[in-house]
Amino acid sequence: MKFILVDKILELVPGERITATKTMHSGEDVFRDHFPGFPVVPGVLLVEMMAQAAGKCLDATKSRNGKAMLGKIQSASFNQWVRPDEKAVIHATVGNNRPEYATAKCFVEVNGRKVCSSDLFFVFAPRDQFSPDYVDEVLESYLAEHQAGAPERGIS
């Protein structure tokens, strides 16, 4: 299984908010076992989608603090199932963003219905601990596409 759980960024204001999407397709291995006869996206993957989106929002600031890494799931709730081939729209709004940590309130919706939400806590890993050739392709693709004519406060 590929563990990149954000397909595309729709809107981004670096360090403030992000809207992104992810569709997990019916042929993915996870659906053979979760659950046999009733395939649904595991809750842990929904939380990871929210964490990856919020992390991209924080990383887009190119802060010297480092790369945002999920440190704690402060809360998570699940309201409805997410089935294979449904497009999940991921929303994250950054709360606190300090040199040592950041927080984000997140939710996922499918077909306009809120299916889950979480409050997440991030820490920052020093960038020099990552492979020098590491590139977040989803984030860099969005930034490259939206650099020209970007509003002063952010990119949308």
Secondary structure, 3 states (H helix, E strand, C coil): CCCCCCCEEEEEECCCEEEEEEECCCCCCHHHHCCCCCCCCCHHHHHHHHHHHHHHHHHCCCCCCCEEEEEEEEEEEECCCCCCCCEEEEEEEEEEECCCEEEEEEEEEECCEEEEEEEEEEEEECHHHCCCCCCCHHHHHHHHHHCCCCCCCCEC
